[in-house]
Amino acid sequence: MKPLLHPFFILLLLVIISTKNIPTCLCDDDEHYTNCNRTFSCGGSTVSNLKYPFWGGNRDQYCGQPQLTLTCEDRYPKITINSIKYRILLWNDTAQILNVARDDYWNGVCVNDYKNTTLENTPFQYQNSAGLANLTLFYNCPSPPPNLPNTPVSNTCGDKIVYFYVGQPNPVPCTIVVIPIFGTSARLVSGTGVNQALNEGFGLGWTGNYGDCNTCISSGGECGFEGEFKCFCKNGTSSTSCYDIGFFFSFLIITFILDQIPTSCCADDVHYQTCSSSFHCANLKSLSYPFWGSNRPEYCGHPAFKLDCTGKVATFTIMSQTYQLLEVSDSSPTLKVARNDYYNNTCPTILRNTTIGCTLFSYGSDSRNLTLYYDCPSLPFPQPDSFSPQFNCSVNGTQMINYFVMESFIENAESSFSEIFGTCNSRVIVPILESEAKVIETNSTAENLKAALDSGFDVEWDANNTLCDECQNSGGHCGYSPISGEFTCYCRDGSFPSSCKSGE
């Protein structure tokens, strides 16, 4: 039997705690917080807001993502992506857009090392919403390149001539370099104007999870990374956000005191009562753990399963990507989701791959990858009647050529197809259902593409499923403690780690 405290003593302690001004920090600010609170310092630079996900210089490595190291040279912050150094011209931390310019082309097109701009295996993608164009340069040509779609301009580099124009490259006996530029800079590509076009750079979208960082910052913390995302607070490190140490201390004491009160004299635990009811959210009915949102409190669900119920269809976020929640299986931990940016739309503002790989979510066995290629050259050969995987999309009024194919087509396609798709400006991979994939493989129309994207794909989830089963079997209701950051079983007589029996 639990020892009981005299009611007067309980009241006295509660009064003392409620009136005591407990300091929120009993020492100097945490070192990680202090270091990551600094912006990247590069004397004289106009880019003064570089913090997470970047690190380098006066920002320790744990203040940013491992791949995003900055250096300061010539009063410019610089970043190296796939062995190419770029000057950072602007960082929009609200939209996670980075404007950069090739450092090796800063002083003109006369270079010694010919490297194409690539983003493979990086946390960046081209920011096509800003309207990008390809500047194609031809080096070491025996004569002016023949059969080009546009008339090239030429510059002299010592005893050699470099040719260039705005557009996709054609196979010619030259060394070809393709560099993105803003579409608004394309008019400058004539004579010495090409230097200005290159120096105005182009936009990159960071594909990382900035939602976690926003949560951390809004709670007064600074974002970082130590094997996984961290929120560095004045009084320590958290995995999500900062909590006031005084409140936390008070909460622990009050919880301890209330725990001494005999359960026979109390009503059912308030968490138990609240989480016992299911809730409705937009198109979905009778939802329970791990979901929360609307009028259902956070402690009744898992942090990663917060639903937005304001529209006709419930939405939630995985890895900074918003999804429409179409169905929730009653018999298995499976969801049917559709990308919100691709719902009834094949031309989203930001082109971003689908990424859900984490400990909580995994792709369902019924999912297959569909690849969408944006801003491609025309196919230079006749297409079979059954092969019409083209869809319309325009940026700033400029119509682009775009294609969509199943992953299996790319694996089995002739090299000519692979070469054409390899020169497209952007590529996005979106999972779809197996049934929709079969339709596209036999009849690849734009209408079937939209239907496949709108039908979504299956996602399997695991939010402490085994513990939740144990909790429910013991008569409890599943939840999650925002304070401890761990699964909690809410029972009639209080909260326990895994089941109501674990409190005995």
C-alpha positions as CSV (number, residue, x, y, z in Angstrom):
1,M,0.0,0.0,0.0
2,K,1.3,3.5,-0.9
3,P,2.0,5.8,2.1
4,L,-0.5,8.6,2.6
5,L,0.4,12.2,3.3
6,H,-1.8,14.2,5.7
7,P,-4.2,16.4,3.7
8,F,-2.9,19.5,5.5
9,F,0.7,18.8,4.5
10,I,-0.4,18.2,0.9
11,L,-2.2,21.6,0.8
12,L,0.8,23.3,2.4
13,L,3.2,21.9,-0.2
14,L,1.0,22.9,-3.1
15,V,0.7,26.5,-1.8
16,I,4.5,26.7,-1.4
17,I,5.1,25.5,-4.9
18,S,2.5,27.7,-6.5
19,T,3.9,30.8,-4.8
20,K,7.6,30.0,-5.0
21,N,9.5,31.7,-7.8
22,I,11.6,28.9,-9.1
23,P,14.3,30.2,-11.4
24,T,14.2,28.8,-14.9
25,C,18.0,28.4,-15.0
26,L,20.3,27.9,-12.1
27,C,23.5,28.2,-14.1
28,D,25.0,29.8,-17.2
29,D,23.4,29.0,-20.6
30,D,24.3,25.5,-22.0
31,E,27.4,25.6,-24.2
32,H,25.6,23.9,-27.2
33,Y,22.9,26.5,-27.0
34,T,25.4,29.4,-26.8
35,N,27.4,28.2,-29.7
36,C,24.5,27.4,-32.0
37,N,22.8,30.7,-31.1
38,R,25.5,32.4,-33.3
39,T,24.9,33.0,-37.0
40,F,27.8,32.1,-39.3
41,S,30.3,34.9,-39.3
42,C,31.8,36.1,-42.6
43,G,33.1,39.6,-42.3
44,G,31.4,42.0,-44.7
45,S,29.0,39.5,-46.1
46,T,25.4,40.6,-46.8
47,V,24.1,37.1,-45.9
48,S,23.9,37.3,-42.1
49,N,21.2,34.8,-41.2
50,L,23.0,31.5,-41.8
51,K,22.3,29.2,-38.8
52,Y,20.8,25.6,-38.9
53,P,21.2,23.5,-41.0
54,F,24.6,25.0,-41.7
55,W,27.8,24.9,-39.6
56,G,31.5,25.9,-40.0
57,G,33.7,28.7,-38.8
58,N,32.3,30.0,-35.5
59,R,29.6,27.4,-35.5
60,D,30.5,24.0,-34.2
61,Q,29.7,20.9,-36.2
62,Y,26.8,19.9,-33.9
63,C,25.0,23.2,-34.9
64,G,24.2,21.9,-38.4
65,Q,23.8,18.9,-40.8
66,P,27.0,17.0,-41.6
67,Q,27.0,17.7,-45.3
68,L,26.4,21.5,-45.0
69,T,29.8,22.9,-44.0
70,L,30.4,26.6,-44.7
71,T,33.7,28.4,-45.3
72,C,34.3,32.2,-45.5
73,E,36.4,33.3,-48.4
74,D,36.7,36.8,-50.0
75,R,33.9,38.0,-47.6
76,Y,31.5,35.4,-49.1
77,P,30.1,32.4,-47.3
78,K,30.8,29.3,-49.5
79,I,29.5,25.8,-49.6
80,T,30.8,22.7,-51.4
81,I,28.2,20.5,-53.1
82,N,29.5,17.4,-55.0
83,S,33.0,18.7,-55.1
84,I,31.9,22.1,-56.6
85,K,32.3,25.2,-54.5
86,Y,29.4,27.8,-54.6
87,R,29.1,31.3,-53.3
88,I,26.0,31.8,-51.1
89,L,24.1,34.8,-52.2
90,L,20.9,34.4,-50.1
91,W,19.3,32.1,-47.6
92,N,15.5,32.2,-47.1
93,D,15.1,30.3,-43.8
94,T,11.3,30.5,-44.0
95,A,11.1,28.7,-47.4
96,Q,14.5,26.9,-47.0
97,I,15.7,28.3,-50.3
98,L,19.4,28.9,-50.9
99,N,20.6,31.1,-53.8
100,V,24.1,30.2,-55.0
101,A,26.5,30.9,-57.8
102,R,29.4,28.7,-59.1
103,D,32.6,30.0,-57.5
104,D,34.8,28.7,-60.4
105,Y,32.7,30.8,-62.9
106,W,32.6,33.9,-60.8
107,N,35.1,35.7,-63.0
108,G,33.9,34.4,-66.3
109,V,33.6,31.3,-68.5
110,C,37.3,30.7,-68.9
111,V,38.0,27.8,-66.6
112,N,40.5,24.9,-66.5
113,D,38.3,22.2,-65.0
114,Y,35.0,21.4,-66.7
115,K,32.4,20.2,-64.2
116,N,28.6,19.9,-64.5
117,T,26.4,21.1,-61.7
118,T,24.8,18.0,-60.1
119,L,22.7,17.5,-57.0
120,E,22.7,13.7,-56.8
121,N,23.0,12.3,-53.2
122,T,22.6,15.8,-51.7
123,P,19.9,17.4,-49.5
124,F,19.2,19.9,-52.3
125,Q,17.0,20.1,-55.3
126,Y,16.6,22.8,-58.0
127,Q,14.2,25.5,-57.1
128,N,12.1,25.5,-60.3
129,S,9.4,27.8,-58.8
130,A,11.9,30.6,-59.4
131,G,12.1,29.8,-63.1
132,L,15.4,28.2,-63.9
133,A,17.1,27.8,-67.3
134,N,20.1,25.8,-68.4
135,L,23.2,27.7,-69.6
136,T,25.1,25.2,-71.8
137,L,28.8,25.8,-72.5
138,F,30.9,24.0,-75.2
139,Y,34.6,23.7,-74.7
140,N,37.4,22.2,-76.9
141,C,35.3,22.2,-80.0
142,P,37.1,21.6,-83.4
143,S,34.7,24.2,-84.9
144,P,31.4,25.9,-84.1
145,P,29.1,23.1,-82.8
146,P,26.8,21.9,-85.6
147,N,23.0,21.2,-85.3
148,L,22.3,23.2,-82.2
149,P,18.7,24.3,-81.4
150,N,19.9,27.8,-80.6
151,T,22.6,30.0,-82.1
152,P,25.5,30.0,-79.7
153,V,27.5,33.0,-78.5
154,S,31.3,32.8,-78.3
155,N,34.0,34.1,-76.0
156,T,37.7,33.8,-76.4
157,C,39.7,32.1,-73.7
158,G,43.4,32.5,-74.6
159,D,43.9,30.6,-77.9
160,K,40.6,28.7,-77.5
161,I,36.9,29.6,-78.1
162,V,34.1,28.7,-75.8
163,Y,30.5,28.6,-77.2
164,F,27.4,28.9,-75.1
165,Y,23.6,29.4,-75.3
166,V,20.5,29.0,-73.1
167,G,18.9,25.6,-73.7
168,Q,19.4,21.8,-73.5
169,P,22.7,20.4,-74.9
170,N,22.8,18.4,-78.1
171,P,25.4,15.6,-78.7
172,V,28.4,17.4,-80.3
173,P,32.2,16.6,-80.3
174,C,32.9,19.1,-77.5
175,T,33.3,19.1,-73.7
176,I,29.9,20.2,-72.5
177,V,29.1,21.9,-69.1
178,V,25.6,22.7,-68.1
179,I,25.0,25.3,-65.3
180,P,21.5,26.4,-64.1
181,I,20.7,30.2,-64.1
182,F,17.6,32.1,-63.2
183,G,15.2,32.4,-66.2
184,T,15.2,36.2,-65.7
185,S,19.0,36.2,-66.3
186,A,18.7,34.3,-69.6
187,R,18.5,37.5,-71.6
188,L,22.0,38.5,-70.4
189,V,23.6,35.6,-72.1
190,S,25.3,37.5,-74.9
191,G,29.0,38.5,-75.0
192,T,30.2,39.6,-71.6
193,G,26.6,39.6,-70.2
194,V,27.1,35.9,-69.5
195,N,29.2,36.7,-66.5
196,Q,26.4,38.7,-64.9
197,A,24.0,35.8,-65.6
198,L,26.3,33.4,-63.9
199,N,26.9,35.7,-60.9
200,E,23.2,36.1,-60.3
201,G,23.2,32.4,-59.6
202,F,20.2,30.0,-59.2
203,G,18.0,28.7,-56.4
204,L,18.2,25.5,-54.5
205,G,15.6,24.0,-52.1
206,W,16.8,22.3,-49.0
207,T,14.9,19.0,-48.6
208,G,15.6,18.5,-44.9
209,N,13.1,18.5,-42.1
210,Y,12.8,22.1,-41.0
211,G,9.6,21.5,-39.2
212,D,11.5,20.1,-36.2
213,C,13.7,23.2,-36.2
214,N,10.7,25.6,-36.2
215,T,9.2,23.7,-33.2
216,C,12.5,24.1,-31.4
217,I,13.0,27.8,-32.2
218,S,9.4,28.6,-31.2
219,S,10.2,27.1,-27.7
220,G,13.3,29.3,-27.3
221,G,15.9,26.7,-28.4
222,E,18.5,26.5,-31.1
223,C,18.6,23.7,-33.7
224,G,21.4,21.1,-34.0
225,F,22.4,17.6,-35.0
226,E,24.2,14.8,-33.1
227,G,23.4,11.7,-35.1
228,E,19.8,12.9,-35.1
229,F,18.0,16.3,-34.7
230,K,18.6,18.0,-31.4
231,C,17.0,21.1,-29.8
232,F,19.7,22.9,-27.7
233,C,18.1,24.9,-24.8
234,K,19.5,27.2,-22.3
235,N,19.2,24.5,-19.6
236,G,20.1,21.4,-21.6
237,T,19.4,19.4,-24.7
238,S,16.1,18.0,-25.9
239,S,15.0,15.9,-28.9
240,T,12.1,18.2,-29.8
241,S,11.7,21.5,-27.9
242,C,12.6,23.4,-24.7
243,Y,10.6,23.1,-21.5
244,D,10.8,25.5,-18.6
245,I,12.9,23.8,-15.9
246,G,10.9,25.5,-13.1
247,F,7.6,24.2,-14.6
248,F,9.1,20.8,-15.0
249,F,10.4,20.7,-11.4
250,S,7.0,21.9,-10.1
251,F,5.2,19.3,-12.2
252,L,7.3,16.5,-10.8
253,I,6.7,17.5,-7.2
254,I,2.9,18.0,-7.7
255,T,2.7,14.7,-9.5
256,F,4.5,13.0,-6.6
257,I,2.2,14.6,-4.1
258,L,-1.0,13.7,-5.9
259,D,0.3,10.2,-6.4
260,Q,0.1,9.8,-2.6
261,I,-3.6,10.4,-2.5
262,P,-5.5,7.1,-2.3
263,T,-7.2,6.3,-5.6
264,S,-10.3,5.1,-3.8
265,C,-11.3,8.7,-3.0
266,C,-10.8,10.0,-6.5
267,A,-12.6,9.9,-9.8
268,D,-11.0,8.3,-12.9
269,D,-7.7,9.9,-14.0
270,V,-8.4,12.9,-16.3
271,H,-6.0,11.6,-18.9
272,Y,-7.7,8.2,-18.9
273,Q,-11.1,9.8,-19.3
274,T,-10.0,12.2,-22.1
275,C,-8.2,9.6,-24.1
276,S,-11.0,7.0,-23.8
277,S,-13.0,8.8,-26.5
278,S,-12.3,8.6,-30.2
279,F,-12.5,11.7,-32.3
280,H,-13.5,12.8,-35.8
281,C,-11.2,14.7,-38.2
282,A,-12.5,16.0,-41.5
283,N,-13.1,12.9,-43.7
284,L,-12.1,10.4,-41.0
285,K,-14.2,9.0,-38.1
286,S,-13.6,7.2,-34.8
287,L,-9.8,7.9,-34.6
288,S,-7.7,7.2,-31.6
289,Y,-4.1,6.7,-30.7
290,P,-1.6,7.5,-32.3
291,F,-3.6,10.4,-33.8
292,W,-4.4,13.7,-32.1
293,G,-5.4,17.2,-33.1
294,S,-8.5,19.3,-33.3
295,N,-10.2,18.9,-29.8
296,R,-8.0,15.9,-28.9
297,P,-5.0,16.8,-26.7
298,E,-1.4,16.0,-27.6
299,Y,-1.0,13.5,-24.7
300,C,-3.6,11.2,-26.3
301,G,-1.5,10.7,-29.4
302,H,2.1,10.5,-30.7
303,P,3.9,13.7,-31.6
304,A,4.4,12.6,-35.2
305,F,0.7,12.0,-35.8
306,K,-0.8,15.5,-35.3
307,L,-3.7,16.0,-37.7
308,D,-4.9,19.2,-39.3
309,C,-8.7,18.8,-39.4
310,T,-9.6,22.3,-40.9
311,G,-10.1,21.1,-44.5
312,K,-12.3,18.6,-46.2
313,V,-9.5,16.0,-45.9
314,A,-7.3,15.4,-42.8
315,T,-3.6,16.2,-43.4
316,F,-0.4,15.6,-41.4
317,T,3.3,16.0,-41.9
318,I,6.1,13.5,-42.5
319,M,9.7,14.8,-42.9
320,S,8.4,18.3,-43.7
321,Q,6.1,17.0,-46.4
322,T,2.3,17.4,-46.0
323,Y,0.1,14.4,-46.9
324,Q,-3.6,14.0,-47.2
325,L,-4.8,11.1,-45.0
326,L,-7.2,9.2,-47.1
327,E,-7.8,6.1,-45.1
328,V,-6.9,4.5,-41.8
329,S,-7.0,0.7,-41.6
330,D,-8.9,-0.8,-38.7
331,S,-7.2,-4.2,-39.0
332,S,-3.5,-3.2,-39.4
333,P,-1.2,-0.3,-38.7
334,T,-1.5,1.0,-42.3
335,L,-2.5,4.4,-43.7
336,K,-3.4,5.4,-47.2
337,V,-1.9,8.9,-47.9
338,A,-1.5,11.2,-50.9
339,R,1.0,14.0,-51.3
340,N,-0.8,17.3,-50.7
341,D,1.2,19.2,-53.3
342,Y,0.5,16.6,-56.0
343,Y,-3.2,16.2,-55.2
344,N,-5.1,17.2,-58.3
345,N,-1.9,18.8,-59.5
346,T,1.2,17.7,-61.4
347,C,3.1,21.0,-61.2
348,P,3.9,21.8,-57.6
349,T,5.8,25.0,-56.7
350,I,8.6,23.1,-55.1
351,L,9.8,19.8,-56.7
352,R,10.7,17.5,-53.9
353,N,11.2,13.7,-53.6
354,T,8.9,11.7,-51.4
355,T,10.9,10.8,-48.2
356,I,9.3,8.9,-45.3
357,G,12.1,6.7,-44.3
358,C,12.4,6.8,-40.5
359,T,11.6,4.6,-37.4
360,L,7.9,5.5,-37.5
361,F,6.9,5.0,-41.1
362,S,7.8,2.7,-44.0
363,Y,6.4,2.2,-47.5
364,G,3.6,-0.4,-47.8
365,S,4.2,-3.6,-49.8
366,D,1.6,-2.4,-52.3
367,S,3.6,0.7,-53.3
368,R,5.7,1.3,-56.4
369,N,7.8,4.2,-57.5
370,L,6.6,6.6,-60.2
371,T,9.2,9.0,-61.6
372,L,8.3,12.4,-63.0
373,Y,10.8,14.3,-65.2
374,Y,10.5,18.1,-65.6
375,D,11.9,20.4,-68.2
376,C,13.2,17.8,-70.7
377,P,14.2,17.9,-74.4
378,S,11.8,16.5,-77.0
379,L,12.2,12.9,-77.8
380,P,14.2,12.8,-81.1
381,F,12.5,9.6,-82.4
382,P,9.0,8.4,-83.0
383,Q,7.1,7.1,-80.0
384,P,4.9,3.9,-79.9
385,D,1.1,4.6,-79.8
386,S,1.0,3.1,-76.3
387,F,3.8,5.3,-75.0
388,S,2.5,8.8,-74.3
389,P,3.9,9.6,-70.9
390,Q,3.9,13.4,-71.3
391,F,2.1,16.0,-69.2
392,N,1.9,19.8,-69.3
393,C,3.5,22.1,-66.8
394,S,4.7,25.7,-67.1
395,V,6.8,28.0,-65.0
396,N,6.4,31.8,-65.3
397,G,4.4,31.3,-68.4
398,T,7.1,29.1,-70.1
399,Q,5.8,25.7,-71.2
400,M,8.0,22.8,-70.3
401,I,8.2,19.3,-71.7
402,N,7.7,16.7,-68.9
403,Y,7.5,12.9,-68.8
404,F,6.4,10.3,-66.3
405,V,7.3,6.6,-66.2
406,M,7.4,3.7,-63.8
407,E,10.7,2.7,-62.2
408,S,10.5,-0.6,-64.0
409,F,10.4,1.2,-67.4
410,I,13.7,3.1,-66.6
411,E,15.4,-0.2,-65.6
412,N,14.4,-1.9,-68.8
413,A,14.4,1.0,-71.2
414,E,16.8,1.4,-74.2
415,S,19.8,3.6,-73.5
416,S,18.4,6.4,-75.7
417,F,15.5,6.9,-73.3
418,S,17.8,6.9,-70.3
419,E,20.0,9.5,-72.0
420,I,17.1,11.8,-72.8
421,F,15.7,11.6,-69.3
422,G,19.1,12.1,-67.9
423,T,19.2,15.6,-69.4
424,C,16.0,16.7,-67.8
425,N,16.3,19.6,-65.4
426,S,14.5,17.9,-62.4
427,R,13.3,14.5,-61.3
428,V,10.8,13.7,-58.6
429,I,9.9,10.2,-57.3
430,V,6.4,9.6,-55.9
431,P,5.1,6.2,-54.7
432,I,1.7,5.0,-56.1
433,L,-0.4,1.9,-55.6
434,E,0.4,-1.3,-57.5
435,S,-3.1,-1.2,-59.1
436,E,-2.5,2.3,-60.5
437,A,1.0,1.4,-61.6
438,K,-0.4,-1.4,-63.8
439,V,-2.8,1.1,-65.4
440,I,0.1,3.5,-66.2
441,E,2.2,0.8,-67.7
442,T,-0.5,-0.1,-70.2
443,N,-2.0,3.4,-70.8
444,S,0.2,6.2,-69.8
445,T,-2.0,9.3,-70.2
446,A,-2.0,12.5,-68.2
447,E,-5.4,11.7,-66.9
448,N,-4.2,8.3,-65.5
449,L,-1.2,10.1,-64.0
450,K,-3.5,12.4,-62.0
451,A,-5.7,9.5,-60.9
452,A,-2.6,7.6,-59.7
453,L,-1.3,10.6,-57.7
454,D,-4.7,11.3,-56.2
455,S,-5.2,7.6,-55.1
456,G,-2.1,7.9,-52.9
457,F,-0.1,5.0,-51.6
458,D,0.1,2.8,-48.5
459,V,2.3,3.6,-45.5
460,E,2.9,1.3,-42.5
461,W,3.5,2.9,-39.1
462,D,4.9,1.9,-35.7
463,A,4.3,4.2,-32.8
464,N,5.1,1.8,-29.9
465,N,2.5,-0.6,-31.2
466,T,3.5,-3.4,-28.9
467,L,3.3,-1.2,-25.8
468,C,-0.1,0.1,-26.9
469,D,-1.4,-3.5,-27.3
470,E,-0.2,-4.3,-23.8
471,C,-1.7,-1.1,-22.4
472,Q,-5.1,-1.7,-24.0
473,N,-5.2,-5.4,-22.9
474,S,-4.7,-4.2,-19.3
475,G,-7.7,-1.8,-19.6
476,G,-5.7,1.4,-20.3
477,H,-5.6,3.9,-23.0
478,C,-2.5,4.7,-25.1
479,G,-0.8,8.1,-25.0
480,Y,2.4,10.0,-25.0
481,S,4.0,12.2,-22.3
482,P,5.2,15.6,-23.7
483,I,7.3,15.9,-20.6
484,S,9.2,12.6,-20.6
485,G,8.9,12.2,-24.4
486,E,7.9,8.5,-24.0
487,F,4.9,6.2,-24.5
488,T,2.5,6.3,-21.5
489,C,-0.4,4.1,-20.6
490,Y,-3.3,6.0,-19.0
491,C,-5.2,4.0,-16.4
492,R,-8.1,4.7,-14.0
493,D,-5.6,5.3,-11.2
494,G,-2.9,7.1,-13.0
495,S,-0.2,6.9,-15.7
496,F,2.2,4.0,-16.2
497,P,5.1,3.1,-18.6
498,S,3.4,0.2,-20.4
499,S,0.3,-1.1,-18.8
500,C,-2.1,-0.6,-15.9
501,K,-0.6,-3.7,-14.3
502,S,2.9,-2.1,-14.3
503,G,1.7,0.3,-11.6
504,E,1.0,-2.4,-9.1
